Amino acid sequence: MSKEIILNAFEMNSSMHNSHGFWKHPESKRHRRYKDLDYWIDLAKKLEKGKFDAVFFADVLGIYDVYRKSKEPSIRDGLQVPLNDPALLVSAMASVTEHLSFAVTVSTTYEPPFGNARRFSTLDHLTKGRIAWNVVTSYLPNAARNFGLQNMIKHDERYSIADEYLDVSYKLWEQSWEDGAVVEDIENEKLVDPEKVHEINHEGHYFSVEGPHLSEPSLQRTPVIYQAGTSERGREFASRHAECIFVGGPTPERIRYYIDDIRKRAESHGRNPEKIKFFSFLSVIVAETTEEAEKKFEEYNKVWSADAAKAQYGASGYDIAEYEELDPDLPFEYTKKTEGGHYKAAALTKDAPKKLTVGEVLNRFESLDRNSIIVGNPSEVADAIQFQFEESGVDGFNLNHLVTPGDLESFIDLVIPELQKRGLYKTEYKNGTLREKLFPEGKSTLPEDHPGSKYRRVIEKQQ
Ligand SMILES: Cc1cc2nc3c(=O)[nH]c(=O)nc-3n(C[C@H](O)[C@H](O)[C@H](O)COP(=O)(O)O)c2cc1C
C-alpha cells in the first residue's frame, strides 16, 4: 500500500491565526463564532467527515509586540487576539467524534509541569487516547512580562528548561502509577493500592516535584509529543522527544534537509529515525474550476493585511519596520542576534532559495504569497499536494485555515475525494488511540526506544 498523507487542521481558539485580514472577507464567520461552542462542535464533525487525523491547536501567551515596538497593529487587526484557551474545547469536540484527535499547544516556559501533566492525563482519559501535546518554548516578549519576567529567557536556555520539563512529565506519566494500581478491592476496603503509586521526588535544576501524579494512567500515558523547532537547539530537542515534528521551508529540498538532519540526531539518541512523522504547512484555495479559485485568490488578496503579517514576523524577534528606513537594494541581513524563534527568521535568509534584498523582503508582506498557497481546481490542487508530499519526504500536513469555515468545507468536498482516488489518503480511520493510528505497528504507550520509556523500566527493575 502506498504511503497515505496524515492531515491536521491548523487551528487556534481565536478570531484569526495566519490569515491576516481575512476577517474582513464577507464570508468569514470565525471572528464572530470562535467563542461559540457550536462552532467548534460543527468543525469537529466536519473534520471527522473529511477523515482528518487531528485538529492542531496553536496557542500563544501574549500579544505580538515587536513590530513597531507596539501591540497596536496586532490588536487592531486581530492577530491571534482575542484568543481563548484551546484545551477547554477538546472535551466537547471529542464528545461528537470517535476518531478525530487533538493536538494542544502548551508552553514549557511559563506553566509548571505538575499541573500540565494532569491536564493532559485528563484529556487523554476523556478522549480515550486521542491527545497530543505540541511542546513550545514561546517566543513573545509580552508573554515573558505576563508571567513576571522582565526579559525573555534566552532561546537556548528555554530548550534546556523544556528538556527537564519533559523529564518531569515522563516521571509523572510513566513512573508514578503502576499498571493495575486501581484495584477496587472491596473485601480489603482498598480502591487504590498505595504500593503501586509512587512519588517521583524530582529535584532538578529548574523544577522540584514530589508527586505522585494525581491522575491514574490514561490509555497513552504520555500524550503523543509534537514539536516544531528549526534552530540547532530546537532540532536537538525534537530529535530526543518528539514523535511528530513540523518542518518549514520554502522548498521541498530545504524541508528534506531538516528531516534528514533530525533523523540523524534521533538515531544518535538511540531512537528509530523512521518512527518519527514529519509535517509541513499546507495552504489551499480550491474551487470547481481554476478560474473560480483564481477569483477567490484575488478576493483574499484584497482583504490581506500586510501590517498583521509584519507583526506576526515579530516572532523572530526582528522588527521589520526598521528595514523600511533602508535602501531597498541593500542585501537583507540581520545585524543582531535575538531571543525570538529562529524559524521565521531563517525563512528570509538561510532557508531562502536565493539571497534577498531589503526591497524584496518588504514586498513579500504586501500581498498573499502566491508561492506558499496552492490555488486551483481539485485535480490541480491534488497534483501540487502530491508533488510536495513526494518531493519533500513529509508524512503529512497542517492545513491552514483561510476563510472559515468555507475553505475547509471546499477542501473536504473537493480535494479529499481526489486524494482518496489517487490512493494518497485514507478512506477509513484505523482503530485505536492516536499513537496507534500514527504508528500501527506499535502500542498506545511510548515505544521502547523513546527516552520517556526509560522511566517505565525503573519500576520494572524495582519489581
Ligand atoms: C507548524 C508550527 C506550529 C507552531 N505552533 C506554535 C504555537 O502554537 N505556539 C508557539 O508559541 N509557537 C509555535 N510554533 C513555533 C515553534 O514552537 C518554535 O518557536 C519555532 O518553530 C522556532 O523554533 P526555533 O527557534 O527552534 O527554530 C509553531 C511552529 C510551527 C512550524
The ligand as an SDF file (V2000), in Angstrom:
LIG
                    3D

 31 33  0  0  0  0  0  0  0  0999 V2000
    3.5310   24.3580   12.4570 C   0  0  0  0  0  0  0  0  0  0  0  0
    4.0500   25.1720   13.5990 C   0  0  0  0  0  0  0  0  0  0  0  0
    3.2140   25.4110   14.6680 C   0  0  0  0  0  0  0  0  0  0  0  0
    3.6550   26.1840   15.7380 C   0  0  0  0  0  0  0  0  0  0  0  0
    2.8040   26.4470   16.7360 N   0  0  0  0  0  0  0  0  0  0  0  0
    3.2120   27.2660   17.7380 C   0  0  0  0  0  0  0  0  0  0  0  0
    2.3210   27.6320   18.7450 C   0  0  0  0  0  0  0  0  0  0  0  0
    1.1600   27.2610   18.7370 O   0  0  0  0  0  0  0  0  0  0  0  0
    2.7620   28.4420   19.7360 N   0  0  0  0  0  0  0  0  0  0  0  0
    4.0510   28.8750   19.7980 C   0  0  0  0  0  0  0  0  0  0  0  0
    4.3980   29.5660   20.7500 O   0  0  0  0  0  0  0  0  0  0  0  0
    4.9210   28.5400   18.8260 N   0  0  0  0  0  0  0  0  0  0  0  0
    4.5200   27.7660   17.8040 C   0  0  0  0  0  0  0  0  0  0  0  0
    5.3850   27.4690   16.8080 N   0  0  0  0  0  0  0  0  0  0  0  0
    6.7610   27.9780   16.9020 C   0  0  0  0  0  0  0  0  0  0  0  0
    7.6920   26.9120   17.4140 C   0  0  0  0  0  0  0  0  0  0  0  0
    7.2840   26.3880   18.6360 O   0  0  0  0  0  0  0  0  0  0  0  0
    9.0900   27.4670   17.5430 C   0  0  0  0  0  0  0  0  0  0  0  0
    9.1140   28.5280   18.4540 O   0  0  0  0  0  0  0  0  0  0  0  0
    9.5840   27.9700   16.2540 C   0  0  0  0  0  0  0  0  0  0  0  0
    9.4620   26.9630   15.2890 O   0  0  0  0  0  0  0  0  0  0  0  0
   11.0140   28.4350   16.3880 C   0  0  0  0  0  0  0  0  0  0  0  0
   11.7840   27.4350   16.9510 O   0  0  0  0  0  0  0  0  0  0  0  0
   13.3340   27.5110   16.7930 P   0  0  0  0  0  0  0  0  0  0  0  0
   13.7720   28.7870   17.4210 O   0  0  0  0  0  0  0  0  0  0  0  0
   13.8710   26.2910   17.4890 O   0  0  0  0  0  0  0  0  0  0  0  0
   13.5850   27.4750   15.3230 O   0  0  0  0  0  0  0  0  0  0  0  0
    4.9700   26.6990   15.7320 C   0  0  0  0  0  0  0  0  0  0  0  0
    5.8060   26.4690   14.6480 C   0  0  0  0  0  0  0  0  0  0  0  0
    5.3550   25.7250   13.5780 C   0  0  0  0  0  0  0  0  0  0  0  0
    6.2830   25.4980   12.4190 C   0  0  0  0  0  0  0  0  0  0  0  0
  1  2  1  0
  2  3  1  0
  2 30  2  0
  3  4  2  0
  4  5  1  0
  4 28  1  0
  5  6  2  0
  6  7  1  0
  6 13  1  0
  7  8  2  0
  7  9  1  0
  9 10  1  0
 10 11  2  0
 10 12  1  0
 12 13  2  0
 13 14  1  0
 14 15  1  0
 14 28  1  0
 15 16  1  0
 16 17  1  0
 16 18  1  0
 18 19  1  0
 18 20  1  0
 20 21  1  0
 20 22  1  0
 22 23  1  0
 23 24  1  0
 24 25  2  0
 24 26  1  0
 24 27  1  0
 28 29  2  0
 29 30  1  0
 30 31  1  0
M  END
$$$$
